[in-house]
Amino acid sequence: MAGVHELRIIPNPDGLLIECVDGCGRRLVVDRTGALTVIDHGDRFALHRGSTGDIELAEPTVRP
């Protein structure tokens, strides 16, 4: 299922829930302290990107 998948970022008072909308099952939580918890890895080979407001998650830029 690899490729580029879109993420939905859902803010709430406790932090951010980040989930893949392309159906691979990736789900992450970032709490108010900035700690990242992976709930489900989903497709480990897919690049994921998404944004909300000033928060943007994008595939990495690799330089030679």
C-alpha positions in Angstrom: 0.0 0.0 0.0 3.1 2.3 -0.1 3.0 5.7 -1.7 2.1 9.1 -0.2 -0.8 9.0 2.3 -2.7 12.0 3.7 -2.9 12.5 7.5 -5.7 14.1 9.4 -4.6 16.1 12.4 -7.3 16.4 15.1 -6.5 18.9 17.9 -8.0 18.5 21.3 -7.3 19.9 24.8 -4.9 17.0 25.6 -2.8 17.3 22.4 -3.1 16.0 18.8 -4.5 12.8 17.3 -2.9 12.1 13.9 -4.4 9.4 11.7 -4.1 8.3 8.1 -7.2 8.9 6.0 -6.0 6.6 3.2 -6.9 3.5 5.2 -3.5 2.1 6.2 -4.3 2.5 9.9 -1.5 4.7 11.0 -2.4 6.6 14.3 -0.2 8.8 16.5 -0.8 11.0 19.5 1.3 14.0 20.4 0.5 15.2 23.9 0.8 18.7 25.3 4.4 18.1 26.4 5.4 17.1 22.8 5.7 13.4 23.6 4.9 11.2 20.6 3.1 7.9 21.0 2.5 5.5 18.1 -0.9 3.8 18.5 -0.8 1.9 15.2 2.1 1.9 12.7 0.0 1.4 9.7 1.9 1.1 6.4 5.5 1.5 7.4 6.6 2.0 3.8 4.2 4.8 2.9 5.2 8.5 3.3 2.6 10.4 5.3 1.8 14.1 5.1 -0.9 16.5 6.4 -1.5 19.8 8.0 -3.8 21.9 10.2 -3.3 25.6 10.9 0.4 26.2 11.6 1.2 22.5 12.0 2.5 20.6 8.9 3.7 17.1 8.7 5.5 16.2 5.4 7.7 13.6 3.9 11.4 14.3 4.6 13.7 16.0 2.2 16.8 13.9 1.5 19.9 15.7 0.4 23.0 13.9 -1.1 
